[in-house]
Amino acid sequence: MAQWSMLQQLESKYLEQVDQLYDDTFPMEIRQYLSQWIESHDWDSVAHSDSLATVRFHDLLAQLDDQYSRFALENNFLLQHNIRKIKRNLQENFQEFPLDMAILICNALKEEKKILNKATQQEKASSPQNSMGGKHRELDNKVSKLKTMVQDAEIDIKALEDLQDEHDFRKKTLQSQDQEPNGVKSQERKREEMQIRELFIRLNMKREVVVRQVADALTMADHIQFSLITEELPEWKRRQQVACIGGPINACLDQLQSWFTSVAESLKQVRQQLRKLQELVQKFTYDNDPVALGIGALEERAIALLKNLLVSALIVERQPCMPTHPQRPLVIKTGVQFTVKLRLLVKLPELNCQLKVKVSFDKDVVERNTVKGFRKFNILGTNTKVMNMEESNGSLAAEFRHLQLRELRTTGNRSNEGPLIVAEELHTVCFETQLNQPGQSPIDLTTTSLPIVVISNVAQMSSAWASVLWYNMLSSEPRNLSFFLDPPTATWAQLSEVLSWQFSSITKRGLNSEQLGMLGDKLLGQADPEGLVPWTKFCKASDRVFSFWAWLDSILDLIKRHLLSLWNDGYIMGFVSKEREKQLLKDKSPGTFLLRFSESSKDGAITFTWVEHTLEERSSEPMDVEDPDVSGYLPTEIISVTVGEPRLRETISLPMSPDEYRELSNLISPDIDSLMSDAFHSNP
């Protein structure tokens, strides 16, 4: 099987990784349309030859021309437009540098193989029953079966119509012959009546079959819809929560949208079939007619299923986020624009530009009246949008890009009057629209964002983000806005994973088990996966002047601003206790060093620790490398210097020489690790 075909059968999370390999420079459409041609060439060789790369570049343009011609024959104007645009972009980017295109394709194919191998290994490691891929394949099979059932019913309804037309024609013909002077002979009449009777029996049986087929199709649609609404959609929403707090990128919605749309299309086709059956009943019916007896219940069932599907299909594709802080969604500052994007998972052409979505803030939120001091806000900006088909993926979406919040100031409405501080007060953005279709009752569609924290000062960002982390780590209820009135505890296993995500989401490195172990020891005394961490211990300052999270978040900011390359390259051990530091450097040769983050600096500081000669104790005798206890052994000492934010704005170099260190140590306390940060902060 071709590599591209194998990739398309993978789980959504792997398809998301494939999606990241392609962009506007070399769009995925080329990979899709020309997959067979692309995989027929050795791009590793092409990537090492300018002349061969030039040939392949022009071959690719020719392939695109062929694809354009095929779309022209199909009268597909949109795809013709896309192909022309893709070709122009390729010529602009690679006309003079075809080797760059060859290298890009070569690397993309290699990354695809890595993704394919990883997916294969994971599938082997997990049992088929628990495999997400297995679940999705099963759902795909059910959707395919539903389409087949509906299509079979379509064919049988057409056969029923033909059979009924024949029955009506022969019956009316016989009746007209009875009225003629000569009429028909008695024997011929009996034979004709017998044949008409046989036709009627076949007609009745066919009607029973069709009613049963439609009922079975609705039952299958009900089963699929139940899985989508109660399993797949909540799982996607949970993955979205995880992605919002730095976890793995959420799987794309295309697969979920495909399932929703397929069920909706099948239900829509069933309703058309029921209307056709109603027309047939109006033309001809009889006592105990299975269609006349069952069509009302089938129609009600089809309408209820489609309504339930549509009500569940409106989702928040991209949660509220300020463009200035893309890595920290769900924290909104008053007066600053934020964006949010909706999608309707049912992609039907007749819904394009038919749904006008209105946005509101804290609609029907009981905490507005039950929680003392709960702040109230107005939402400013364009608060209505029409959902339309996007050119990129054809999804039915609406994006609000210019929304702002403004607090309603009233007497006594201050955040410090209530039980919740600003960073613990949760709010929600609400969206509502109405679907109106001819001959049907309006269908109200609503959805809400995940809870957001509203701040009025950037200084509140850190504590607000801590609340976002805690909520989305422990709760999946979208409107549990009283969460922090009694916040639950987290296990260290849960919290450690989330903490590692905070580093991997802004750098190329998460935290390893040793680093997490040090953080666990710091929080719990001893890291235990089942150890419970209260919210207050994580985010509230107690006997210390700053909280655990304030310290950790300042280190994240320090890395992002000054130490990103050093951290990504693995030169910073980072989270190492002083005791562990001494153990690691004990008996190491002079010049050995490590870099760790200071535990005593609230604003984030890094400690340089290295092994140095102890000059005043150096013996005049030669050093015996076989026995360090004998005369001549060269003693060493461990030197630590902590550098904070102001010093890091300058070029990082060796903090000081051993002689400078000794002069400084004669003036201040030996506990230089806890004091040196202040010393450097005071330097001009």
C-alpha positions as CSV (number, residue, x, y, z in Angstrom):
1,M,0.0,0.0,0.0
2,A,1.2,3.5,-0.8
3,Q,2.7,5.5,2.0
4,W,0.1,8.3,1.7
5,S,-2.8,5.9,1.8
6,M,-1.4,4.2,4.9
7,L,-1.0,7.6,6.6
8,Q,-4.7,8.4,5.9
9,Q,-5.7,5.4,7.9
10,L,-3.9,6.5,11.1
11,E,-5.5,7.9,14.2
12,S,-6.4,11.6,14.3
13,K,-3.4,12.5,16.5
14,Y,-1.0,11.1,13.9
15,L,-2.8,12.9,11.1
16,E,-2.3,16.1,13.1
17,Q,1.4,15.5,13.0
18,V,1.3,14.9,9.3
19,D,-0.7,18.2,8.9
20,Q,2.2,20.1,10.5
21,L,4.6,18.9,7.8
22,Y,2.9,21.0,5.1
23,D,2.2,24.7,4.8
24,D,1.6,27.2,2.1
25,T,5.1,26.8,0.8
26,F,4.4,23.2,-0.1
27,P,0.7,22.6,0.6
28,M,-0.8,19.2,1.5
29,E,-3.0,19.4,-1.6
30,I,0.0,18.6,-3.8
31,R,0.8,15.6,-1.6
32,Q,-2.8,14.4,-2.0
33,Y,-3.3,15.0,-5.7
34,L,0.2,13.8,-6.7
35,S,0.9,11.2,-4.1
36,Q,1.5,8.4,-6.6
37,W,3.9,10.5,-8.7
38,I,5.8,11.8,-5.6
39,E,6.3,8.4,-4.1
40,S,7.6,7.0,-7.5
41,H,10.8,9.1,-7.3
42,D,13.9,8.8,-5.2
43,W,13.9,12.3,-3.6
44,D,17.0,11.5,-1.6
45,S,18.9,11.4,-4.8
46,V,17.1,14.4,-6.2
47,A,17.9,16.5,-3.1
48,H,21.6,16.1,-3.9
49,S,21.5,17.1,-7.6
50,D,20.7,20.5,-8.9
51,S,20.1,19.3,-12.5
52,L,17.8,16.5,-11.4
53,A,16.0,18.8,-9.0
54,T,15.3,21.2,-11.9
55,V,13.9,18.4,-14.0
56,R,11.6,17.2,-11.2
57,F,10.4,20.7,-10.5
58,H,9.2,21.1,-14.0
59,D,7.8,17.6,-14.0
60,L,5.8,18.6,-10.9
61,L,4.4,21.7,-12.6
62,A,3.4,19.5,-15.5
63,Q,1.6,17.2,-13.1
64,L,-0.3,20.1,-11.7
65,D,-1.3,21.1,-15.2
66,D,-2.7,17.7,-15.8
67,Q,-4.6,17.8,-12.5
68,Y,-6.0,21.2,-13.5
69,S,-7.3,19.7,-16.7
70,R,-9.1,17.0,-14.8
71,F,-10.8,19.5,-12.6
72,A,-11.8,21.5,-15.7
73,L,-13.5,18.5,-17.1
74,E,-15.4,18.1,-13.8
75,N,-16.3,21.9,-13.9
76,N,-14.9,22.2,-10.4
77,F,-14.0,25.9,-10.4
78,L,-12.9,26.1,-6.8
79,L,-10.3,23.3,-7.2
80,Q,-9.1,24.9,-10.5
81,H,-8.6,28.1,-8.6
82,N,-6.6,26.4,-5.9
83,I,-4.4,24.5,-8.3
84,R,-3.6,27.8,-10.1
85,K,-2.7,29.4,-6.8
86,I,-0.5,26.5,-5.7
87,K,1.4,26.6,-9.0
88,R,2.1,30.3,-8.8
89,N,3.3,29.9,-5.2
90,L,5.6,27.1,-6.2
91,Q,7.1,29.1,-9.1
92,E,7.7,32.1,-6.7
93,N,9.3,29.9,-4.1
94,F,11.3,27.4,-6.1
95,Q,11.7,28.5,-9.7
96,E,15.3,29.7,-8.9
97,F,15.9,27.2,-6.2
98,P,14.4,23.8,-7.2
99,L,16.9,22.0,-4.9
100,D,15.1,23.6,-1.9
101,M,11.9,22.0,-3.0
102,A,13.5,18.6,-3.5
103,I,15.0,18.8,0.0
104,L,11.6,19.8,1.4
105,I,9.8,16.9,-0.2
106,C,12.6,14.5,0.9
107,N,12.4,15.6,4.5
108,A,8.6,15.5,4.5
109,L,8.6,11.9,3.2
110,K,11.1,10.9,5.9
111,E,9.0,12.5,8.6
112,E,6.0,10.7,7.3
113,K,7.8,7.4,7.6
114,K,8.7,8.2,11.2
115,I,5.1,9.0,12.0
116,L,4.0,5.8,10.3
117,N,6.6,3.7,12.2
118,K,5.7,5.3,15.5
119,A,2.0,4.6,14.9
120,T,2.7,1.0,13.9
121,Q,4.8,0.4,17.0
122,Q,2.2,1.9,19.3
123,E,-0.6,-0.1,17.7
124,K,1.4,-3.3,18.3
125,A,2.1,-2.3,21.9
126,S,-1.6,-1.7,22.7
127,S,-4.4,-4.2,22.5
128,P,-6.9,-3.8,19.6
129,Q,-9.7,-3.4,22.1
130,N,-8.2,-0.4,23.7
131,S,-6.7,1.1,20.5
132,M,-8.2,4.4,19.5
133,G,-7.5,3.5,15.9
134,G,-9.6,0.3,16.4
135,K,-12.5,2.4,17.7
136,H,-12.3,4.8,14.9
137,R,-12.1,2.1,12.3
138,E,-15.2,0.5,13.9
139,L,-17.0,3.8,13.7
140,D,-15.9,4.3,10.1
141,N,-17.4,0.9,9.3
142,K,-20.6,1.8,11.0
143,V,-20.9,5.1,9.0
144,S,-20.2,3.2,5.8
145,K,-22.8,0.7,6.7
146,L,-25.3,3.4,7.4
147,K,-24.7,5.0,4.0
148,T,-25.2,1.6,2.4
149,M,-28.4,1.0,4.2
150,V,-29.8,4.4,3.2
151,Q,-28.7,3.8,-0.4
152,D,-30.4,0.4,-0.4
153,A,-33.6,1.9,0.9
154,E,-33.3,4.5,-1.9
155,I,-33.1,1.8,-4.5
156,D,-36.0,-0.2,-3.0
157,I,-38.2,3.0,-2.8
158,K,-37.6,3.5,-6.5
159,A,-38.5,-0.1,-7.2
160,L,-41.6,0.4,-5.0
161,E,-42.6,3.5,-7.0
162,D,-42.2,1.5,-10.3
163,L,-44.2,-1.4,-8.9
164,Q,-47.0,1.0,-7.7
165,D,-47.1,2.7,-11.1
166,E,-47.5,-0.7,-12.8
167,H,-50.2,-1.7,-10.3
168,D,-52.1,1.6,-10.8
169,F,-51.8,1.4,-14.6
170,R,-53.0,-2.2,-14.9
171,K,-55.9,-1.6,-12.4
172,K,-57.0,1.6,-14.2
173,T,-56.7,-0.2,-17.6
174,L,-58.9,-3.0,-16.4
175,Q,-61.5,-0.5,-15.1
176,S,-61.5,1.4,-18.4
177,Q,-62.0,-1.8,-20.3
178,D,-65.1,-2.7,-18.2
179,Q,-66.7,0.5,-19.4
180,E,-66.2,-0.3,-23.1
181,P,-69.2,-1.9,-24.9
182,N,-67.5,-5.1,-25.7
183,G,-65.6,-5.2,-22.4
184,V,-63.2,-8.1,-21.6
185,K,-64.0,-11.7,-21.6
186,S,-64.7,-13.2,-18.2
187,Q,-61.7,-15.6,-18.4
188,E,-59.3,-12.8,-19.4
189,R,-60.6,-10.6,-16.7
190,K,-60.1,-13.2,-14.0
191,R,-56.5,-13.7,-15.2
192,E,-55.9,-9.9,-15.2
193,E,-57.4,-9.6,-11.8
194,M,-55.2,-12.4,-10.5
195,Q,-52.1,-10.7,-11.9
196,I,-53.2,-7.4,-10.3
197,R,-53.7,-9.2,-7.0
198,E,-50.2,-10.6,-7.2
199,L,-48.9,-7.1,-7.9
200,F,-50.7,-5.8,-4.9
201,I,-49.2,-8.6,-2.7
202,R,-45.7,-7.7,-4.0
203,L,-46.5,-4.0,-3.5
204,N,-47.5,-4.6,0.1
205,M,-44.4,-6.7,0.8
206,K,-42.2,-4.1,-0.8
207,R,-43.8,-1.4,1.4
208,E,-43.1,-3.5,4.5
209,V,-39.5,-4.0,3.4
210,V,-39.0,-0.3,2.8
211,V,-40.5,0.7,6.1
212,R,-38.2,-1.8,7.9
213,Q,-35.2,-0.6,5.9
214,V,-35.8,3.0,6.9
215,A,-36.4,2.0,10.6
216,D,-33.1,0.0,10.6
217,A,-31.2,3.0,9.0
218,L,-32.6,5.3,11.8
219,T,-31.5,2.7,14.4
220,M,-28.0,2.6,13.0
221,A,-27.9,6.4,12.9
222,D,-29.0,6.5,16.5
223,H,-26.3,4.2,17.6
224,I,-23.6,6.1,15.7
225,Q,-24.9,9.4,17.0
226,F,-24.9,8.1,20.6
227,S,-21.2,7.2,20.2
228,L,-20.4,10.6,18.7
229,I,-22.2,12.7,21.3
230,T,-21.4,10.7,24.4
231,E,-17.9,9.4,23.6
232,E,-16.0,10.9,20.6
233,L,-17.1,14.6,21.2
234,P,-16.3,14.6,25.0
235,E,-13.0,12.9,24.3
236,W,-12.1,15.6,21.8
237,K,-13.1,18.3,24.2
238,R,-11.0,16.7,26.9
239,R,-8.0,16.6,24.4
240,Q,-8.7,20.3,23.7
241,Q,-8.5,21.1,27.4
242,V,-5.2,19.2,27.6
243,A,-3.9,21.1,24.5
244,C,-4.9,24.4,26.1
245,I,-2.6,23.9,29.1
246,G,0.4,22.8,27.0
247,G,-0.3,19.2,26.4
248,P,-0.1,17.3,23.1
249,I,-1.7,19.2,20.2
250,N,-5.3,18.3,19.9
251,A,-6.3,16.0,17.0
252,C,-7.8,17.9,14.1
253,L,-11.6,18.1,13.9
254,D,-11.8,16.9,10.3
255,Q,-12.5,13.2,11.3
256,L,-15.2,14.2,13.8
257,Q,-16.7,16.6,11.4
258,S,-16.8,13.9,8.7
259,W,-18.7,11.5,11.0
260,F,-21.2,14.2,12.1
261,T,-21.7,15.3,8.5
262,S,-22.2,11.7,7.2
263,V,-24.9,11.0,9.8
264,A,-26.6,14.3,9.0
265,E,-26.5,13.6,5.3
266,S,-28.0,10.1,5.9
267,L,-30.8,11.5,8.1
268,K,-31.5,14.2,5.5
269,Q,-31.7,11.5,2.8
270,V,-34.0,9.5,5.0
271,R,-36.3,12.4,5.4
272,Q,-36.4,12.9,1.6
273,Q,-37.3,9.2,1.3
274,L,-40.1,9.6,3.8
275,R,-41.5,12.5,1.8
276,K,-41.4,10.3,-1.3
277,L,-43.2,7.5,0.6
278,Q,-45.8,10.0,1.7
279,E,-46.4,10.9,-1.9
280,L,-46.9,7.3,-2.8
281,V,-49.4,6.9,0.1
282,Q,-51.4,9.9,-1.1
283,K,-51.6,8.2,-4.6
284,F,-52.6,4.8,-3.3
285,T,-53.3,3.4,0.2
286,Y,-55.4,0.7,1.7
287,D,-56.2,-0.9,5.1
288,N,-53.2,-1.9,7.2
289,D,-50.9,-0.1,4.8
290,P,-47.4,-0.4,6.5
291,V,-46.2,2.9,5.1
292,A,-49.3,4.8,6.2
293,L,-49.2,3.2,9.6
294,G,-45.5,3.8,10.2
295,I,-44.5,6.9,8.4
296,G,-45.5,9.4,11.1
297,A,-43.4,7.7,13.8
298,L,-40.4,7.4,11.4
299,E,-40.6,11.1,10.5
300,E,-40.7,12.2,14.1
301,R,-37.8,9.9,14.9
302,A,-35.7,11.3,12.0
303,I,-36.4,14.9,13.0
304,A,-35.5,14.2,16.6
305,L,-32.2,12.5,15.6
306,L,-31.2,15.4,13.2
307,K,-32.1,18.0,15.8
308,N,-30.1,16.3,18.5
309,L,-27.1,16.0,16.2
310,L,-27.3,19.6,15.2
311,V,-27.6,20.8,18.8
312,S,-24.4,18.9,19.7
313,A,-22.5,20.0,16.6
314,L,-21.8,23.6,17.6
315,I,-18.4,23.6,19.3
316,V,-15.7,26.1,20.2
317,E,-12.9,25.1,17.9
318,R,-10.4,27.6,19.3
319,Q,-10.8,28.8,22.8
320,P,-10.7,32.5,23.8
321,C,-7.1,33.8,23.6
322,M,-5.3,37.1,23.5
323,P,-3.0,37.3,20.4
324,T,-0.4,38.8,22.6
325,H,-0.3,35.6,24.7
326,P,-0.9,32.7,22.3
327,Q,0.6,30.1,24.7
328,R,-1.7,31.1,27.5
329,P,-5.3,30.9,26.3
330,L,-8.3,31.3,28.6
331,V,-6.7,34.3,30.4
332,I,-8.2,37.6,29.1
333,K,-7.2,41.1,30.2
334,T,-9.8,43.8,30.2
335,G,-9.4,46.3,27.4
336,V,-7.3,43.9,25.3
337,Q,-8.7,42.2,22.2
338,F,-9.1,38.5,22.1
339,T,-10.2,35.9,19.5
340,V,-12.4,32.8,19.6
341,K,-13.5,30.5,16.8
342,L,-16.6,28.3,16.4
343,R,-17.3,25.4,14.1
344,L,-20.4,23.5,13.2
345,L,-19.5,19.9,12.8
346,V,-22.4,19.3,10.4
347,K,-21.1,20.6,7.0
348,L,-24.2,20.9,4.8
349,P,-24.1,23.3,1.8
350,E,-27.6,24.6,2.6
351,L,-26.4,25.8,6.0
352,N,-23.7,28.1,4.5
353,C,-24.4,31.8,5.6
354,Q,-27.6,30.7,7.3
355,L,-26.5,30.8,10.9
356,K,-25.9,34.1,12.6
357,V,-24.1,33.6,15.9
358,K,-24.4,36.0,18.8
359,V,-21.8,36.1,21.5
360,S,-22.5,37.1,25.2
361,F,-20.7,37.0,28.5
362,D,-21.7,35.0,31.6
363,K,-25.2,34.3,30.2
364,D,-27.4,32.5,32.7
365,V,-24.4,32.2,35.1
366,V,-25.8,31.6,38.6
367,E,-22.6,32.7,40.3
368,R,-23.4,36.3,39.3
369,N,-26.1,36.3,42.0
370,T,-24.8,33.6,44.4
371,V,-21.1,34.5,44.8
372,K,-20.4,37.6,46.7
373,G,-18.2,40.1,44.9
374,F,-18.5,38.3,41.6
375,R,-17.4,40.8,38.9
376,K,-19.6,41.6,35.9
377,F,-18.4,42.5,32.5
378,N,-19.7,43.9,29.2
379,I,-18.4,42.4,26.0
380,L,-17.4,44.9,23.3
381,G,-16.7,44.7,19.6
382,T,-18.5,42.8,16.8
383,N,-20.7,40.5,18.8
384,T,-22.4,38.8,15.9
385,K,-20.9,36.7,13.0
386,V,-22.4,34.6,10.2
387,M,-21.1,31.1,9.9
388,N,-19.7,30.4,6.4
389,M,-17.7,27.8,4.6
390,E,-13.9,28.3,4.9
391,E,-11.9,28.0,1.7
392,S,-9.0,26.1,3.5
393,N,-10.9,23.0,4.6
394,G,-14.6,23.7,3.8
395,S,-15.7,23.7,7.4
396,L,-18.6,25.8,8.5
397,A,-17.1,28.3,10.9
398,A,-17.2,31.8,12.5
399,E,-14.3,33.6,14.0
400,F,-14.6,36.5,16.4
401,R,-11.3,38.5,16.2
402,H,-12.0,41.9,17.9
403,L,-13.7,41.2,21.2
404,Q,-12.9,43.0,24.4
405,L,-14.1,43.0,28.0
406,R,-15.0,45.9,30.1
407,E,-15.8,45.6,33.8
408,L,-19.0,47.1,35.1
409,R,-18.1,49.2,38.1
410,T,-20.8,49.4,40.7
411,T,-20.8,50.3,44.3
412,G,-19.6,47.5,46.5
413,N,-18.6,45.4,43.5
414,R,-15.0,44.7,44.4
415,S,-13.2,41.5,44.0
416,N,-11.7,41.5,47.5
417,E,-15.2,41.5,49.1
418,G,-16.0,37.9,48.1
419,P,-14.5,34.5,48.8
420,L,-12.6,34.4,45.4
421,I,-9.6,36.4,44.4
422,V,-9.5,37.7,40.8
423,A,-7.4,34.8,39.6
424,E,-9.8,32.3,41.0
425,E,-13.0,33.8,39.6
426,L,-14.1,31.9,36.5
427,H,-16.3,33.3,33.7
428,T,-17.5,31.9,30.4
429,V,-18.2,33.2,26.9
430,C,-21.5,32.1,25.5
431,F,-22.6,31.6,21.8
432,E,-26.1,31.1,20.5
433,T,-27.7,30.9,17.1
434,Q,-31.0,29.6,15.6
435,L,-31.5,27.4,12.6
436,N,-34.7,28.1,10.7
437,Q,-35.8,25.7,7.9
438,P,-39.0,25.7,5.9
439,G,-41.8,23.7,7.5
440,Q,-39.8,23.0,10.7
441,S,-39.7,24.5,14.2
442,P,-36.6,26.6,14.8
443,I,-33.7,24.8,16.4
444,D,-31.7,26.7,19.0
445,L,-27.9,26.0,19.0
446,T,-25.8,27.1,21.9
447,T,-22.3,26.4,23.2
448,T,-19.9,27.9,25.7
449,S,-16.2,28.4,26.0
450,L,-14.1,26.7,28.7
451,P,-14.0,28.8,31.9
452,I,-11.8,31.9,31.5
453,V,-10.0,34.1,34.0
454,V,-10.4,37.8,33.6
455,I,-7.5,40.0,34.8
456,S,-7.1,43.8,34.8
457,N,-3.3,43.8,35.1
458,V,-0.6,41.8,33.3
459,A,1.0,41.2,36.8
460,Q,-2.0,38.9,37.5
461,M,-1.2,36.6,34.5
462,S,0.9,34.1,36.4
463,S,-1.7,33.4,39.1
464,A,-4.5,33.4,36.5
465,W,-2.6,30.8,34.4
466,A,-2.2,28.7,37.5
467,S,-6.0,28.7,37.9
468,V,-6.4,27.7,34.2
469,L,-3.9,24.8,34.7
470,W,-5.6,23.5,37.9
471,Y,-9.1,23.7,36.5
472,N,-8.4,22.0,33.2
473,M,-6.2,19.4,34.9
474,L,-9.0,18.3,37.3
475,S,-12.4,19.2,35.8
476,S,-14.1,18.6,32.4
477,E,-17.3,20.4,33.3
478,P,-17.6,23.6,31.1
479,R,-19.7,25.6,33.5
480,N,-18.3,24.7,36.9
481,L,-17.6,28.3,37.7
482,S,-17.7,27.7,41.5
483,F,-14.7,25.4,41.2
484,F,-12.3,27.4,43.3
485,L,-14.8,27.8,46.2
486,D,-13.6,24.3,47.2
487,P,-10.8,23.3,44.8
488,P,-10.0,19.6,44.7
489,T,-6.5,18.3,45.3
490,A,-4.3,16.9,42.5
491,T,-2.1,13.8,42.6
492,W,1.6,14.4,42.0
493,A,1.3,12.1,38.9
494,Q,-1.3,14.5,37.4
495,L,0.5,17.7,38.4
496,S,4.0,16.5,37.3
497,E,2.8,15.8,33.8
498,V,1.2,19.3,33.5
499,L,4.3,20.9,34.8
500,S,6.4,19.2,32.2
501,W,4.0,20.4,29.5
502,Q,4.7,24.0,30.6
503,F,8.3,23.5,29.6
504,S,7.8,21.5,26.4
505,S,5.1,23.9,25.1
506,I,7.5,26.9,25.0
507,T,10.8,25.0,24.6
508,K,12.1,21.8,22.9
509,R,12.5,20.0,26.3
510,G,10.1,18.9,28.9
511,L,11.1,17.8,32.4
512,N,12.7,14.4,32.9
513,S,12.0,12.1,35.9
514,E,15.0,13.4,37.9
515,Q,13.9,17.0,37.5
516,L,10.3,16.2,38.3
517,G,11.5,14.2,41.3
518,M,13.3,17.3,42.7
519,L,10.1,19.3,42.2
520,G,8.0,16.6,43.9
521,D,10.4,16.6,46.8
522,K,10.1,20.3,47.1
523,L,6.3,20.2,47.2
524,L,5.7,17.0,49.1
525,G,8.9,16.3,51.0
526,Q,9.2,13.2,49.0
527,A,7.9,12.7,45.4
528,D,5.1,10.1,45.4
529,P,2.9,9.6,42.3
530,E,-0.2,9.2,44.6
531,G,0.8,12.1,46.9
532,L,-1.9,14.8,47.1
533,V,-1.1,18.4,46.4
534,P,-3.6,20.9,47.6
535,W,-4.3,24.0,45.6
536,T,-3.1,26.3,48.4
537,K,0.3,24.5,48.5
538,F,0.7,24.9,44.8
539,C,-0.3,28.5,44.3
540,K,-0.5,30.2,47.7
541,A,2.4,31.7,49.7
542,S,2.5,30.3,53.2
543,D,5.7,30.4,55.3
544,R,7.7,31.5,52.2
545,V,7.4,34.9,50.7
546,F,6.4,33.4,47.4
547,S,4.5,30.3,46.2
548,F,5.8,27.2,44.4
549,W,4.1,28.2,41.2
550,A,5.4,31.8,41.4
551,W,8.9,30.4,41.6
552,L,8.4,27.9,38.8
553,D,6.7,30.4,36.5
554,S,9.5,32.9,37.0
555,I,12.0,30.2,35.9
556,L,9.9,29.6,32.8
557,D,10.0,33.3,32.0
558,L,13.8,33.3,32.6
559,I,14.3,30.5,30.1
560,K,12.1,32.0,27.5
561,R,13.8,35.4,27.8
562,H,17.5,34.5,28.2
563,L,18.3,30.8,28.4
564,L,16.2,29.2,25.6
565,S,19.1,27.8,23.5
566,L,21.0,26.6,26.6
567,W,17.9,24.8,27.9
568,N,17.1,23.3,24.5
569,D,20.6,22.0,24.1
570,G,20.5,20.3,27.5
571,Y,23.3,22.3,29.1
572,I,21.1,23.3,32.1
573,M,20.3,20.6,34.6
574,G,17.9,23.1,36.2
575,F,16.1,21.4,39.0
576,V,18.7,20.0,41.3
577,S,18.7,20.4,45.1
578,K,21.8,21.7,46.8
579,E,22.4,18.3,48.4
580,R,22.1,16.5,45.1
581,E,24.4,19.2,43.6
582,K,27.1,18.4,46.1
583,Q,26.8,14.7,45.5
584,L,27.1,15.1,41.8
585,L,30.2,17.4,42.0
586,K,31.9,15.5,44.8
587,D,35.3,14.1,43.8
588,K,34.9,15.5,40.3
589,S,37.9,17.0,38.5
590,P,38.5,20.8,38.5
591,G,36.5,22.5,35.8
592,T,33.4,20.3,36.2
593,F,30.3,22.4,36.5
594,L,26.5,22.4,36.4
595,L,23.8,24.9,36.0
596,R,20.7,24.8,38.2
597,F,17.9,27.2,39.1
598,S,18.1,29.0,42.3
599,E,15.5,28.0,44.9
600,S,15.7,31.2,46.8
601,S,14.9,33.7,44.0
602,K,11.3,34.6,43.4
603,D,12.1,36.4,40.1
604,G,14.0,33.5,38.6
605,A,17.8,33.1,38.8
606,I,20.3,30.5,37.7
607,T,23.1,29.2,39.8
608,F,26.5,28.4,38.3
609,T,28.4,25.8,40.4
610,W,31.8,24.4,39.5
611,V,34.8,22.6,41.0
612,E,37.9,24.7,41.6
613,H,41.4,24.2,43.0
614,T,41.9,25.2,46.7
615,L,45.1,27.1,46.1
616,E,46.2,27.8,49.7
617,E,46.1,24.1,50.5
618,R,48.1,23.0,47.4
619,S,51.1,20.8,48.4
620,S,54.5,21.4,46.9
621,E,54.9,17.6,46.5
622,P,53.8,16.0,43.2
623,M,50.3,14.8,43.1
624,D,49.8,11.0,43.4
625,V,46.9,10.1,41.1
626,E,46.8,6.6,42.5
627,D,46.1,7.6,46.1
628,P,44.6,11.0,46.7
629,D,45.1,10.7,50.5
630,V,48.8,10.7,50.3
631,S,51.0,13.9,50.3
632,G,50.7,15.8,47.1
633,Y,46.9,15.4,46.6
634,L,45.5,18.6,45.0
635,P,42.3,19.6,47.1
636,T,39.3,21.2,45.4
637,E,36.3,23.2,46.5
638,I,32.8,23.7,45.0
639,I,31.9,27.3,44.1
640,S,28.3,28.5,43.5
641,V,27.3,31.9,42.1
642,T,23.7,32.8,41.4
643,V,22.8,35.2,38.6
644,G,19.4,36.9,38.3
645,E,17.5,38.8,35.7
646,P,19.5,42.1,35.5
647,R,22.8,40.3,35.1
648,L,21.4,38.0,32.5
649,R,20.5,40.9,30.3
650,E,24.3,41.2,29.8
651,T,26.4,38.6,28.0
652,I,26.7,35.5,30.1
653,S,30.3,34.7,31.0
654,L,32.1,33.0,33.9
655,P,30.8,34.7,37.0
656,M,34.1,35.4,38.7
657,S,37.6,34.1,39.2
658,P,38.5,32.0,42.2
659,D,40.6,34.9,43.6
660,E,37.6,37.3,43.2
661,Y,35.4,34.7,44.9
662,R,37.7,34.5,47.9
663,E,37.8,38.2,48.3
664,L,34.0,38.4,48.2
665,S,33.7,35.4,50.6
666,N,35.8,37.3,53.2
667,L,33.2,40.1,53.1
668,I,29.9,38.2,53.2
669,S,28.4,35.1,54.7
670,P,29.6,31.7,53.3
671,D,25.9,31.0,52.3
672,I,26.6,32.7,49.0
673,D,23.9,30.8,47.1
674,S,21.2,32.5,49.1
675,L,22.8,36.0,49.0
676,M,24.6,36.3,45.7
677,S,21.4,37.0,43.8
678,D,20.8,40.2,45.8
679,A,24.4,41.2,45.3
680,F,24.2,41.0,41.6
681,H,20.8,42.7,41.5
682,S,22.4,45.7,43.2
683,N,25.2,45.9,40.5
684,P,24.8,48.7,38.0
